[in-house]
Amino acid sequence: MEEKLKEATSLIAKVVDGNNLIAKEAEKVFTDVFLFDKEGYHLLTLCAALHTKGETSDELLGLCKSHEKLGEKLRPKVDFEKLTDLSGTGGGKIKTINVSTAASFVTAGAGYIVAKQAAFGVTSPTGSADVFMAFGINPYKLRLSQVNSILERVGICPYYIATMSPGLKNRGVIVKKVLIDKGVRIRTPFHLVSFAYAPIPLKRRIYGCYSEKYLDVLGELFVKLGNERTLVLHGVGGIPEASNIGETIVVDQKRKKIDKYILTPKDFGLRKAKVDEIRTGRRERNIIDFLRVLYGKEKGAKKDIVLANASVALYVMGKVKNFTDETKFAGQIIDEGLAFKKLEYLVETLGDKGQLESWKRKANVVS
């Protein structure tokens, strides 16, 4: 153990001095830190040094590869052509409802299979895992076999790779010890790529990012990960998703080719909203707004931003050929009740129906 941490220290020193790591070096240092750093000092120094220097796609690839090496694999018996994930970095400046989580249920309602990576909030009031917890589903406690089964039966399931994988157990312990419990709620390389690596054969997906600075780096990363198609999104002004308050910068990765373009609310067939129209409050408000969108009670800007992100997901899956038509289709999924039926089926199968009913009453969506 001491020898491995000495080797890790040498690589961390290289980063502290402002030098980049190659992918193999990054994979090694993260693997060794995850396995042998019991106190978290190496991890904290490594993360701070990398983020201060600025992460490269090779360094982020190494972090992903360490998860691949130590983590378990998901292999549900599903059509992988229909499999996707709507996730990203979190950490947006503008605090909205859990947009990608709501859009995930719309996408699942459209007939796709969503393997939804979910974590508790670090820089936001509610991460996607907090939303699932409100309905009696703790993604951190699900076993591999459960996730495979639920994806097969329901078509959507949250999960968190670190808690499903014995090889990553210490990684979760030290992240919690040095970042969460100590209140060091800062952005790290984990924000950028905790969900970039998926332990399941994803060919197409969308990935939100809190900063324009990392869009090109993430596009390069998804090329190196071998994705068939990924849309990396940043809503200008601080939204790690497609935006309805202004421009969305898109890095469109198609195998080894990367394009970059701008989308506006008009491209989605939506009106341009004001920031205060999409801003939400703390945990209870977020969950209420989440339900009101899925149950079709929300008719304004909060619904629109979910439709925009469902539109992008449906577009990358090849449902139809333009964002406006995808937005209309996503709206139909909500209006026909297909999105909330996926939620209710998931809760009936895995969660607590009583908790969901209680929240439905708070949100005034009881039929």
FIDREN-11453 format. One line per field, with one value per residue: residue in three letters; z, x, y negated of N, C-alpha, C in turn; residue number from 1. Coordinates in steps of 0.05 Angstrom, whole numbers, plus 5000, padded with zeros to 4 digits. Example, Ala and Ser with C-alpha at 12.3 -4.5 7.8 and 13.67 -1.06 7.14 Angstrom:
BEGIN
residu = ALA/SER
nup = 5156/5142
neast = 5264/5257
nnorth = 5114/5045
caup = 5156/5143
caeast = 5246/5273
canorth = 5090/5021
cup = 5156/5157
ceast = 5264/5258
cnorth = 5066/4999
num = 1/2
REM end
This chain:
BEGIN
residu = MET/GLU/GLU/LYS/LEU/LYS/GLU/ALA/THR/SER/LEU/ILE/ALA/LYS/VAL/VAL/ASP/GLY/ASN/ASN/LEU/ILE/ALA/LYS/GLU/ALA/GLU/LYS/VAL/PHE/THR/ASP/VAL/PHE/LEU/PHE/ASP/LYS/GLU/GLY/TYR/HIS/LEU/LEU/THR/LEU/CYS/ALA/ALA/LEU/HIS/THR/LYS/GLY/GLU/THR/SER/ASP/GLU/LEU/LEU/GLY/LEU/CYS/LYS/SER/HIS/GLU/LYS/LEU/GLY/GLU/LYS/LEU/ARG/PRO/LYS/VAL/ASP/PHE/GLU/LYS/LEU/THR/ASP/LEU/SER/GLY/THR/GLY/GLY/GLY/LYS/ILE/LYS/THR/ILE/ASN/VAL/SER/THR/ALA/ALA/SER/PHE/VAL/THR/ALA/GLY/ALA/GLY/TYR/ILE/VAL/ALA/LYS/GLN/ALA/ALA/PHE/GLY/VAL/THR/SER/PRO/THR/GLY/SER/ALA/ASP/VAL/PHE/MET/ALA/PHE/GLY/ILE/ASN/PRO/TYR/LYS/LEU/ARG/LEU/SER/GLN/VAL/ASN/SER/ILE/LEU/GLU/ARG/VAL/GLY/ILE/CYS/PRO/TYR/TYR/ILE/ALA/THR/MET/SER/PRO/GLY/LEU/LYS/ASN/ARG/GLY/VAL/ILE/VAL/LYS/LYS/VAL/LEU/ILE/ASP/LYS/GLY/VAL/ARG/ILE/ARG/THR/PRO/PHE/HIS/LEU/VAL/SER/PHE/ALA/TYR/ALA/PRO/ILE/PRO/LEU/LYS/ARG/ARG/ILE/TYR/GLY/CYS/TYR/SER/GLU/LYS/TYR/LEU/ASP/VAL/LEU/GLY/GLU/LEU/PHE/VAL/LYS/LEU/GLY/ASN/GLU/ARG/THR/LEU/VAL/LEU/HIS/GLY/VAL/GLY/GLY/ILE/PRO/GLU/ALA/SER/ASN/ILE/GLY/GLU/THR/ILE/VAL/VAL/ASP/GLN/LYS/ARG/LYS/LYS/ILE/ASP/LYS/TYR/ILE/LEU/THR/PRO/LYS/ASP/PHE/GLY/LEU/ARG/LYS/ALA/LYS/VAL/ASP/GLU/ILE/ARG/THR/GLY/ARG/ARG/GLU/ARG/ASN/ILE/ILE/ASP/PHE/LEU/ARG/VAL/LEU/TYR/GLY/LYS/GLU/LYS/GLY/ALA/LYS/LYS/ASP/ILE/VAL/LEU/ALA/ASN/ALA/SER/VAL/ALA/LEU/TYR/VAL/MET/GLY/LYS/VAL/LYS/ASN/PHE/THR/ASP/GLU/THR/LYS/PHE/ALA/GLY/GLN/ILE/ILE/ASP/GLU/GLY/LEU/ALA/PHE/LYS/LYS/LEU/GLU/TYR/LEU/VAL/GLU/THR/LEU/GLY/ASP/LYS/GLY/GLN/LEU/GLU/SER/TRP/LYS/ARG/LYS/ALA/ASN/VAL/VAL/SER
nup = 5000/5017/4979/4932/4943/4945/4892/4871/4895/4868/4817/4828/4845/4796/4771/4806/4794/4747/4702/4650/4654/4620/4593/4614/4659/4689/4697/4729/4775/4796/4804/4842/4884/4896/4915/4958/4988/5047/5080/5049/5035/4991/4949/4953/4944/4893/4862/4870/4848/4794/4777/4784/4749/4702/4671/4624/4565/4564/4617/4641/4615/4637/4690/4680/4661/4706/4736/4703/4707/4762/4773/4772/4719/4681/4651/4625/4595/4544/4486/4462/4425/4437/4484/4532/4567/4607/4633/4670/4690/4731/4780/4763/4757/4759/4795/4781/4773/4776/4718/4679/4702/4702/4646/4632/4646/4609/4562/4571/4571/4518/4498/4501/4535/4595/4629/4685/4713/4778/4831/4897/4915/4911/4900/4892/4914/4907/4882/4829/4855/4903/4888/4872/4921/4950/4935/4957/4935/4936/4901/4915/4943/4911/4882/4832/4804/4813/4786/4733/4726/4734/4692/4650/4660/4672/4643/4658/4705/4764/4785/4819/4807/4841/4891/4878/4867/4893/4886/4883/4932/4972/4946/4947/5002/5016/4985/5007/5059/5055/5023/5024/5079/5106/5086/5040/4989/4930/4860/4824/4787/4789/4784/4730/4703/4731/4712/4660/4644/4632/4659/4623/4558/4527/4468/4449/4475/4518/4549/4600/4617/4664/4650/4595/4585/4587/4545/4495/4512/4536/4492/4463/4499/4497/4445/4452/4488/4456/4441/4400/4388/4419/4450/4478/4524/4540/4574/4563/4612/4656/4659/4663/4620/4562/4545/4557/4566/4537/4494/4476/4477/4436/4433/4386/4382/4337/4328/4309/4296/4310/4317/4327/4351/4358/4394/4400/4441/4403/4364/4388/4385/4426/4471/4492/4557/4622/4672/4725/4717/4711/4754/4816/4883/4946/4969/4976/4942/4893/4885/4883/4838/4799/4798/4782/4730/4705/4711/4680/4699/4704/4661/4641/4637/4665/4651/4597/4595/4609/4566/4525/4537/4536/4482/4458/4475/4449/4397/4391/4395/4348/4337/4310/4261/4273/4323/4337/4323/4356/4406/4406/4404/4453/4487/4476/4498/4553/4557/4545/4589/4592/4613/4670/4682/4675/4719/4761/4753/4762/4816/4840/4830/4854/4895/4943/4946/4979/4996/4947/4936/4977/4964/4915/4932/4958/4914/4887/4847/4847/4818
neast = 5017/5038/5078/5048/5021/5064/5079/5033/5036/5081/5060/5019/5049/5071/5027/5015/5058/5042/5040/5013/4980/4987/4938/4944/4975/4940/4898/4925/4940/4890/4866/4901/4896/4841/4841/4878/4884/4865/4853/4842/4874/4909/4872/4843/4884/4900/4853/4844/4891/4888/4840/4853/4895/4870/4833/4851/4829/4852/4867/4817/4797/4830/4811/4759/4772/4794/4748/4723/4759/4755/4701/4635/4598/4540/4491/4437/4383/4366/4348/4403/4406/4366/4379/4397/4424/4410/4447/4498/4543/4521/4520/4504/4499/4450/4396/4353/4294/4301/4321/4343/4328/4272/4265/4285/4244/4206/4232/4236/4182/4172/4188/4242/4300/4324/4382/4394/4442/4452/4460/4468/4454/4508/4529/4480/4411/4380/4402/4395/4388/4366/4314/4293/4297/4257/4213/4221/4263/4328/4383/4436/4435/4419/4427/4468/4440/4387/4384/4392/4347/4304/4312/4300/4246/4218/4241/4267/4315/4348/4417/4480/4545/4590/4573/4554/4597/4647/4702/4704/4689/4720/4730/4681/4676/4720/4711/4663/4681/4722/4701/4643/4624/4658/4641/4665/4645/4658/4672/4700/4743/4709/4657/4658/4663/4639/4594/4606/4632/4600/4576/4553/4532/4527/4509/4489/4475/4459/4495/4501/4536/4565/4597/4620/4673/4691/4668/4691/4733/4704/4676/4720/4734/4690/4696/4743/4725/4695/4642/4583/4548/4543/4513/4538/4521/4512/4478/4479/4497/4495/4471/4469/4447/4403/4375/4321/4323/4358/4416/4438/4498/4524/4563/4572/4584/4602/4619/4685/4684/4673/4626/4603/4553/4500/4439/4375/4319/4278/4291/4274/4221/4200/4181/4224/4244/4246/4297/4278/4232/4245/4274/4281/4265/4283/4291/4237/4206/4230/4217/4162/4154/4178/4141/4095/4108/4114/4063/4033/4012/4041/4049/4083/4147/4180/4162/4175/4232/4243/4219/4253/4301/4285/4273/4324/4347/4313/4324/4378/4373/4349/4294/4259/4275/4285/4291/4246/4202/4213/4206/4151/4133/4153/4121/4072/4080/4080/4028/3996/4002/4044/4094/4088/4066/4108/4139/4105/4102/4155/4161/4122/4145/4195/4199/4164/4098/4065/4095/4101/4047/4037/4071/4047/3998/4017/4036/3990/3971/3938/3897
nnorth = 5024/4974/4967/4962/4914/4880/4880/4857/4807/4786/4778/4743/4699/4685/4663/4621/4588/4567/4598/4641/4705/4767/4812/4865/4855/4824/4860/4898/4867/4852/4902/4925/4888/4893/4946/4948/4901/4883/4841/4797/4753/4755/4759/4711/4673/4688/4679/4624/4603/4621/4596/4542/4535/4549/4597/4647/4682/4732/4740/4742/4786/4825/4824/4843/4894/4917/4925/4961/5004/5018/5021/5053/5086/5070/5110/5115/5152/5124/5083/5055/5014/4981/4958/4908/4850/4794/4749/4714/4662/4632/4579/4527/4455/4430/4450/4500/4542/4614/4625/4662/4710/4709/4704/4754/4790/4775/4790/4845/4856/4850/4897/4912/4939/4921/4917/4890/4853/4832/4785/4758/4690/4643/4591/4570/4563/4610/4669/4718/4767/4751/4738/4788/4814/4789/4817/4866/4895/4912/4900/4911/4958/4999/5063/5096/5137/5121/5072/5088/5121/5084/5048/5082/5094/5046/5004/4959/4940/4917/4912/4920/4926/4930/4950/4999/5029/5068/5058/5003/4985/4959/4912/4885/4878/4845/4799/4781/4772/4731/4692/4686/4694/4658/4611/4590/4568/4565/4558/4612/4658/4702/4681/4669/4718/4761/4787/4795/4841/4901/4961/4995/5015/4961/4927/4880/4816/4759/4705/4661/4599/4557/4513/4475/4479/4532/4561/4575/4608/4650/4669/4690/4729/4765/4784/4813/4851/4882/4873/4875/4831/4770/4715/4659/4611/4542/4492/4425/4380/4411/4462/4532/4560/4566/4504/4458/4405/4377/4382/4447/4482/4531/4588/4635/4699/4747/4809/4806/4753/4684/4634/4566/4524/4475/4473/4443/4422/4417/4455/4500/4493/4463/4410/4356/4357/4324/4319/4324/4352/4405/4417/4452/4474/4500/4568/4589/4556/4568/4622/4621/4587/4621/4664/4637/4623/4674/4695/4663/4615/4569/4515/4478/4446/4482/4532/4527/4526/4578/4604/4586/4613/4666/4667/4662/4710/4748/4734/4748/4801/4812/4807/4769/4718/4664/4612/4583/4615/4658/4634/4624/4677/4696/4666/4689/4739/4727/4705/4748/4779/4816/4807/4798/4847/4882/4866/4880/4936/4950/4936/4968/5017/5014/4976/4935/4932/4904/4859/4833/4820/4785/4742/4729/4708/4662/4635/4626/4661/4704/4751
caup = 5000/5019/4954/4913/4949/4937/4863/4867/4903/4847/4795/4838/4844/4768/4765/4822/4780/4723/4679/4644/4655/4598/4602/4630/4685/4704/4705/4751/4800/4808/4814/4867/4905/4904/4930/4981/5003/5067/5094/5030/5030/4964/4932/4954/4931/4864/4850/4870/4829/4767/4770/4782/4724/4680/4663/4595/4559/4571/4646/4647/4605/4658/4712/4671/4659/4733/4743/4687/4718/4789/4776/4761/4693/4678/4625/4624/4570/4530/4460/4468/4406/4450/4511/4534/4593/4607/4658/4665/4711/4753/4787/4749/4772/4762/4807/4769/4780/4765/4691/4665/4713/4690/4617/4630/4646/4583/4543/4576/4563/4489/4491/4503/4560/4608/4652/4695/4735/4797/4855/4915/4909/4925/4898/4887/4935/4903/4859/4819/4875/4923/4877/4874/4950/4959/4928/4969/4919/4942/4881/4927/4956/4892/4873/4804/4794/4814/4764/4708/4726/4731/4665/4633/4666/4673/4621/4669/4732/4773/4797/4825/4803/4863/4913/4868/4860/4916/4880/4886/4958/4986/4931/4958/5030/5019/4974/5028/5083/5051/5008/5033/5108/5114/5074/5019/4966/4907/4835/4821/4763/4792/4772/4701/4690/4747/4697/4632/4640/4639/4660/4607/4531/4515/4443/4444/4500/4521/4573/4606/4629/4678/4640/4567/4584/4585/4525/4475/4526/4540/4465/4457/4517/4487/4422/4463/4501/4435/4437/4373/4386/4444/4449/4503/4525/4561/4571/4569/4636/4678/4661/4652/4603/4542/4558/4545/4573/4520/4476/4485/4461/4433/4420/4375/4376/4320/4325/4313/4286/4329/4308/4348/4341/4378/4393/4415/4447/4378/4351/4401/4383/4452/4476/4510/4585/4640/4692/4749/4710/4713/4780/4836/4911/4958/4963/4973/4918/4870/4881/4874/4810/4784/4794/4766/4702/4694/4711/4661/4712/4698/4633/4634/4630/4678/4633/4572/4596/4609/4538/4509/4542/4524/4453/4451/4479/4428/4373/4390/4391/4320/4336/4286/4250/4281/4351/4341/4323/4380/4429/4404/4411/4482/4499/4474/4518/4579/4556/4544/4614/4590/4630/4698/4685/4679/4746/4779/4750/4776/4845/4847/4828/4869/4915/4964/4934/4999/4994/4922/4938/4995/4948/4895/4945/4962/4887/4876/4821/4852/4799
caeast = 5000/5055/5091/5029/5015/5088/5077/5012/5047/5098/5043/5005/5069/5073/5004/5019/5078/5029/5043/4991/4984/4975/4915/4953/4983/4916/4885/4940/4939/4863/4862/4916/4883/4815/4845/4896/4883/4844/4847/4831/4892/4918/4850/4837/4906/4898/4830/4849/4912/4878/4820/4866/4911/4852/4834/4852/4812/4867/4865/4790/4796/4843/4791/4738/4784/4797/4722/4719/4776/4747/4672/4620/4585/4511/4485/4409/4374/4350/4358/4422/4402/4346/4389/4409/4425/4409/4460/4519/4561/4509/4536/4496/4496/4421/4385/4328/4285/4319/4312/4350/4313/4245/4266/4290/4218/4193/4246/4227/4154/4172/4196/4270/4309/4342/4398/4398/4461/4440/4476/4456/4464/4532/4528/4452/4393/4372/4411/4374/4383/4348/4287/4285/4294/4231/4193/4228/4283/4355/4401/4461/4431/4410/4446/4471/4418/4363/4384/4388/4319/4286/4315/4286/4217/4205/4252/4282/4324/4371/4438/4505/4564/4609/4562/4548/4622/4666/4728/4702/4678/4736/4727/4658/4682/4738/4697/4644/4696/4738/4686/4615/4622/4673/4629/4681/4627/4670/4673/4724/4741/4686/4634/4660/4661/4628/4574/4614/4636/4576/4583/4532/4539/4512/4518/4480/4467/4465/4511/4502/4560/4560/4614/4628/4702/4698/4653/4709/4747/4685/4672/4743/4732/4670/4708/4762/4709/4683/4613/4574/4537/4537/4510/4546/4505/4515/4460/4494/4487/4500/4453/4482/4427/4392/4364/4299/4325/4378/4429/4451/4521/4523/4584/4559/4604/4593/4643/4710/4679/4660/4615/4595/4533/4483/4410/4360/4292/4262/4298/4258/4193/4192/4186/4246/4235/4263/4311/4261/4211/4255/4288/4265/4273/4298/4283/4208/4196/4240/4202/4135/4156/4184/4116/4076/4116/4108/4034/4020/3999/4058/4045/4100/4175/4192/4156/4189/4260/4243/4214/4277/4321/4275/4276/4352/4351/4299/4338/4403/4365/4340/4265/4253/4299/4291/4286/4219/4184/4219/4193/4122/4129/4157/4097/4051/4085/4070/3999/3983/4007/4063/4117/4082/4061/4134/4147/4089/4110/4181/4156/4107/4163/4221/4198/4144/4075/4054/4110/4094/4020/4039/4082/4027/3979/4030/4039/3963/3968/3923/3875
canorth = 5000/4951/4964/4952/4886/4865/4877/4838/4781/4776/4769/4719/4678/4676/4645/4596/4571/4556/4616/4659/4733/4782/4828/4887/4844/4816/4885/4910/4852/4853/4929/4928/4871/4906/4971/4947/4875/4887/4815/4777/4731/4758/4753/4682/4659/4694/4666/4595/4597/4624/4576/4516/4536/4553/4625/4653/4705/4757/4744/4750/4813/4842/4826/4862/4921/4928/4935/4985/5026/5026/5023/5075/5080/5075/5124/5123/5164/5103/5074/5034/4992/4963/4952/4882/4837/4764/4741/4694/4653/4617/4555/4503/4431/4426/4474/4507/4569/4635/4625/4686/4732/4707/4711/4782/4803/4769/4807/4872/4857/4852/4925/4917/4950/4901/4926/4863/4850/4813/4779/4738/4663/4633/4562/4564/4572/4637/4684/4737/4787/4740/4740/4816/4820/4779/4837/4891/4909/4903/4911/4920/4984/5019/5083/5099/5153/5105/5052/5103/5130/5062/5038/5100/5094/5019/4987/4937/4946/4902/4928/4906/4947/4933/4966/5026/5042/5071/5046/4974/4979/4939/4887/4872/4871/4822/4776/4772/4763/4707/4671/4683/4691/4634/4588/4579/4572/4552/4574/4628/4675/4719/4667/4670/4744/4783/4801/4798/4870/4917/4990/5008/5007/4938/4918/4852/4803/4730/4700/4633/4589/4531/4492/4476/4484/4560/4574/4588/4630/4672/4680/4707/4752/4784/4797/4833/4872/4898/4869/4870/4804/4756/4686/4646/4586/4521/4469/4401/4367/4428/4485/4555/4574/4549/4480/4443/4376/4365/4401/4472/4490/4560/4603/4658/4720/4770/4826/4791/4726/4666/4609/4548/4505/4461/4476/4423/4432/4419/4480/4521/4485/4453/4382/4351/4352/4308/4336/4329/4371/4433/4420/4466/4469/4522/4596/4594/4543/4582/4647/4613/4579/4645/4679/4622/4625/4701/4700/4645/4592/4545/4508/4456/4448/4505/4554/4522/4534/4607/4612/4581/4634/4691/4664/4668/4739/4762/4727/4763/4829/4814/4810/4753/4705/4636/4607/4573/4638/4673/4620/4630/4705/4698/4655/4709/4760/4718/4701/4775/4792/4837/4801/4804/4876/4895/4861/4897/4964/4953/4934/4992/5040/5012/4956/4934/4919/4885/4834/4819/4809/4762/4720/4721/4690/4636/4622/4623/4675/4728/4753
cup = 5000/4992/4933/4918/4943/4907/4856/4873/4881/4824/4803/4837/4816/4761/4780/4808/4753/4699/4675/4647/4629/4610/4621/4658/4702/4714/4729/4776/4812/4818/4841/4890/4915/4921/4956/4997/5023/5080/5075/5023/5001/4944/4930/4940/4901/4850/4849/4850/4800/4759/4768/4756/4700/4669/4633/4590/4566/4601/4654/4637/4625/4682/4705/4670/4686/4743/4728/4699/4745/4792/4763/4735/4694/4651/4625/4596/4556/4503/4465/4448/4418/4477/4511/4563/4589/4634/4651/4690/4735/4757/4773/4768/4778/4772/4797/4782/4769/4736/4677/4676/4703/4661/4613/4630/4621/4562/4546/4567/4533/4479/4491/4531/4572/4632/4665/4718/4753/4822/4872/4909/4925/4924/4893/4910/4932/4878/4850/4840/4897/4914/4880/4903/4961/4954/4938/4954/4925/4921/4892/4940/4937/4884/4843/4792/4793/4791/4737/4705/4721/4703/4645/4636/4661/4650/4631/4698/4739/4785/4802/4826/4827/4885/4904/4865/4884/4911/4883/4913/4972/4972/4943/4986/5032/5006/4994/5051/5078/5037/5020/5062/5118/5102/5052/4993/4942/4883/4833/4795/4765/4780/4742/4690/4707/4731/4667/4625/4649/4638/4644/4578/4519/4489/4438/4470/4498/4547/4577/4620/4640/4666/4611/4565/4578/4562/4505/4487/4529/4513/4457/4474/4506/4461/4432/4478/4481/4431/4408/4369/4413/4438/4477/4503/4547/4555/4581/4593/4660/4681/4648/4636/4580/4555/4543/4553/4555/4503/4491/4466/4460/4420/4412/4366/4361/4313/4329/4303/4307/4315/4332/4336/4364/4372/4409/4422/4422/4364/4363/4398/4409/4454/4494/4537/4599/4661/4715/4743/4713/4740/4800/4863/4921/4953/4958/4947/4893/4864/4872/4845/4791/4778/4778/4736/4691/4692/4694/4674/4707/4668/4623/4629/4642/4662/4607/4573/4597/4580/4521/4512/4533/4494/4444/4454/4456/4401/4370/4386/4363/4317/4312/4281/4258/4309/4356/4342/4348/4405/4429/4413/4441/4497/4498/4494/4545/4579/4557/4570/4614/4608/4660/4703/4688/4708/4765/4777/4765/4806/4855/4848/4849/4894/4935/4953/4953/4998/4969/4924/4956/4980/4926/4907/4950/4936/4874/4848/4825/4833/4812
ceast = 5017/5069/5073/5023/5040/5087/5055/5022/5065/5082/5028/5024/5073/5051/5006/5038/5067/5032/5019/4999/4974/4954/4923/4962/4959/4900/4899/4937/4911/4858/4876/4904/4857/4820/4859/4896/4860/4835/4837/4850/4902/4896/4844/4859/4905/4876/4834/4870/4903/4859/4832/4882/4892/4854/4835/4834/4826/4865/4837/4785/4808/4824/4769/4748/4788/4770/4715/4734/4764/4717/4660/4607/4556/4506/4456/4403/4355/4363/4377/4419/4382/4355/4403/4411/4424/4421/4481/4533/4546/4524/4529/4494/4467/4409/4356/4318/4305/4311/4318/4334/4284/4245/4272/4264/4203/4206/4238/4199/4152/4182/4225/4277/4330/4356/4409/4418/4452/4457/4461/4469/4489/4532/4499/4435/4385/4386/4390/4368/4365/4319/4277/4281/4267/4209/4201/4249/4310/4375/4427/4459/4422/4433/4446/4447/4392/4361/4379/4359/4300/4288/4299/4256/4205/4215/4266/4290/4348/4392/4462/4527/4583/4599/4554/4574/4641/4692/4728/4691/4694/4734/4704/4662/4699/4726/4678/4659/4709/4722/4659/4614/4636/4662/4646/4666/4637/4669/4700/4722/4717/4660/4634/4653/4650/4609/4582/4620/4610/4583/4564/4537/4521/4525/4512/4469/4469/4479/4512/4527/4555/4576/4620/4657/4708/4684/4670/4724/4729/4679/4695/4742/4713/4680/4727/4749/4695/4653/4606/4564/4532/4533/4517/4535/4513/4496/4474/4480/4489/4481/4466/4463/4420/4375/4340/4300/4346/4391/4439/4474/4522/4550/4573/4580/4592/4617/4668/4707/4665/4651/4606/4575/4517/4454/4398/4333/4274/4267/4282/4228/4182/4197/4210/4236/4255/4275/4292/4239/4219/4269/4270/4277/4290/4285/4253/4197/4205/4224/4174/4135/4161/4158/4097/4083/4107/4079/4019/4007/4015/4056/4065/4129/4189/4186/4173/4218/4263/4238/4238/4297/4311/4277/4304/4357/4337/4313/4363/4397/4353/4310/4254/4277/4304/4280/4257/4199/4188/4206/4163/4116/4133/4133/4074/4055/4075/4039/3984/3988/4028/4088/4111/4076/4087/4144/4131/4096/4136/4177/4142/4126/4186/4219/4175/4120/4063/4068/4104/4066/4021/4050/4062/4006/3991/4032/4012/3961/3953/3899/3849
cnorth = 4975/4946/4952/4922/4869/4860/4856/4809/4769/4765/4744/4695/4667/4657/4619/4577/4561/4573/4634/4688/4746/4800/4850/4878/4837/4840/4897/4894/4853/4881/4933/4912/4884/4931/4967/4922/4876/4861/4794/4755/4732/4750/4723/4666/4663/4679/4635/4587/4599/4602/4548/4514/4535/4581/4628/4677/4731/4762/4753/4779/4832/4846/4846/4890/4934/4939/4960/5009/5036/5031/5048/5066/5087/5089/5134/5135/5145/5098/5051/5010/4972/4953/4924/4873/4807/4756/4720/4686/4642/4591/4530/4479/4425/4452/4479/4533/4589/4642/4652/4710/4732/4715/4741/4798/4798/4787/4836/4876/4859/4880/4931/4927/4931/4913/4900/4863/4827/4810/4759/4711/4656/4603/4552/4575/4601/4648/4704/4758/4777/4742/4769/4824/4811/4799/4865/4907/4896/4915/4922/4948/5006/5038/5085/5114/5138/5085/5066/5110/5107/5050/5056/5098/5067/5001/4963/4945/4928/4921/4910/4927/4952/4951/4994/5042/5044/5058/5015/4966/4957/4912/4871/4862/4846/4796/4764/4759/4735/4685/4666/4676/4666/4609/4575/4584/4556/4570/4588/4643/4695/4707/4671/4697/4767/4800/4804/4827/4884/4946/5007/4999/4985/4930/4888/4841/4773/4727/4670/4625/4561/4508/4496/4485/4514/4575/4589/4612/4654/4685/4699/4732/4773/4798/4819/4856/4890/4895/4865/4842/4793/4727/4675/4618/4567/4498/4444/4387/4385/4451/4509/4573/4556/4528/4469/4413/4362/4387/4426/4479/4520/4569/4630/4678/4743/4787/4809/4762/4710/4641/4592/4528/4494/4468/4453/4434/4435/4445/4503/4515/4474/4423/4379/4342/4334/4327/4343/4348/4400/4438/4434/4462/4492/4548/4599/4581/4558/4607/4641/4604/4602/4660/4663/4621/4653/4706/4680/4621/4566/4540/4487/4464/4473/4530/4551/4531/4564/4617/4608/4604/4661/4691/4672/4698/4755/4757/4745/4793/4834/4817/4795/4735/4676/4632/4598/4596/4655/4661/4626/4659/4709/4687/4675/4732/4752/4716/4728/4791/4814/4833/4808/4833/4891/4891/4879/4926/4969/4954/4959/5017/5039/4994/4958/4918/4898/4858/4819/4806/4784/4738/4711/4702/4662/4620/4617/4636/4701/4729/4759
num = 1/2/3/4/5/6/7/8/9/10/11/12/13/14/15/16/17/18/19/20/21/22/23/24/25/26/27/28/29/30/31/32/33/34/35/36/37/38/39/40/41/42/43/44/45/46/47/48/49/50/51/52/53/54/55/56/57/58/59/60/61/62/63/64/65/66/67/68/69/70/71/72/73/74/75/76/77/78/79/80/81/82/83/84/85/86/87/88/89/90/91/92/93/94/95/96/97/98/99/100/101/102/103/104/105/106/107/108/109/110/111/112/113/114/115/116/117/118/119/120/121/122/123/124/125/126/127/128/129/130/131/132/133/134/135/136/137/138/139/140/141/142/143/144/145/146/147/148/149/150/151/152/153/154/155/156/157/158/159/160/161/162/163/164/165/166/167/168/169/170/171/172/173/174/175/176/177/178/179/180/181/182/183/184/185/186/187/188/189/190/191/192/193/194/195/196/197/198/199/200/201/202/203/204/205/206/207/208/209/210/211/212/213/214/215/216/217/218/219/220/221/222/223/224/225/226/227/228/229/230/231/232/233/234/235/236/237/238/239/240/241/242/243/244/245/246/247/248/249/250/251/252/253/254/255/256/257/258/259/260/261/262/263/264/265/266/267/268/269/270/271/272/273/274/275/276/277/278/279/280/281/282/283/284/285/286/287/288/289/290/291/292/293/294/295/296/297/298/299/300/301/302/303/304/305/306/307/308/309/310/311/312/313/314/315/316/317/318/319/320/321/322/323/324/325/326/327/328/329/330/331/332/333/334/335/336/337/338/339/340/341/342/343/344/345/346/347/348/349/350/351/352/353/354/355/356/357/358/359/360/361/362/363/364/365/366/367
REM end
